[in-house]
Amino acid sequence: MPRIPDYSSTIHACWFSSGLQALSVVYVPLLFLHFQREMGITLAQLGSLMFFNFGTQFLMDMVAAKYADRLGIRRCLVASQGLMGLGIASLSLLTLLPSPFLGLCLASILYGMGGGLVEVLTSPTVEACPTRNKVASMAFLHSTYCIGCIAIILVSTLFFATFGIQRWRWMTLFWGILPLANAWNFSQVPLPRPLGQKEGGGLSIRRLASLPLFWLLVALMILAGAIEQAMAQWASAFAESSLQVSKSMGDLMGACFFAALMFVSRSLFGHAAHRLDLKVAMTTSAILCLLGFLLTILSPWPSLALAGLGLSGFAVGILWPGTLSLAAQQIPRGGTPMFGLCALGGDMGCTLGPAMVGWCAAAWGNNLRHGLAAGLVFCLLLLACLAAIRKTAPGVPGKEG
């Protein structure tokens, strides 16, 4: 009998990759206010910078959804880590250009390419590895992203507090090394057959596009990404500017607090997922997201605004992995194209959400509270989308329409 490969090292590499993906999302926002002071970057430009990052991830999702299986999953996984490492490390050098904003945009495109590949490839890879509880495995994969957020924020904050924010380039070079090490890891681990190749092969993109449920799932991903990143990307800047705390406390009370409660949510979801109705759980989370945004925006007391920020992190935690698990249940032959197109939707939301906050804040006198009000619209649309999904897919999981 042929020896069955041990895929634990593969899953660990995917977990580490998901954790490192946080570099493309939370590390640069820690430096937003410093970039304003040191380089004269405006809030509108920072919103555009997020647009470049997630817009690039969006484009990579489109490419990978169609060509990843053809190019080879291993090559794409290695490339995801190489581009991530190169992009993060290049922040140290490209910001020395005559136009620092141009340097930031170029670096964000590089690490955005890596982040886009990570999103498309790690979820179907973990889903294809033989595990007892697929939903729990998916939830923990996305929990490692939260762990990465917390670790990056804590280590970076400690470094800045000890050596000074002006030495941020050394911290950036250190973070750039880690994805490069994981690129070598992906070149060695065994990889399972791509998801969807069993039982006669996976669905084509054209076949997926003919399913109404698929488009509702993509819309759900767009809104989940918009809500998550609208708050996550601006949490530190909001805590520092609106709550009148120091840079270190802003990072800890803002971005780190948000990520920590998102981790708690995803961990609880992973343990209880097999007992939950995904649609009911996600509807509850959407309502809590709405309440969290309202508290953050309207509360006259900083402590209550901070509680709203944390509630948003807890509530949004299950939306992204929950949508992917729902997609895997309802369209089991979707394969890499389905995960890629869902990630594409998520990145579209991640592009629009924080950019809208930045643009709205700039239009209202650089007031982040007014900017975060854009998140309320996303929460209401999310509830409407979940109601439509309950009507479209009310029955037994596993139907493809």
Summary of the structure (lengths in Angstrom):
residues: 401
radius of gyration: 20.0
end to end distance: 38.2
largest distance: 69.5
contacts: 1568
relative contact order: 0.15
helix: 82%
strand: 0%
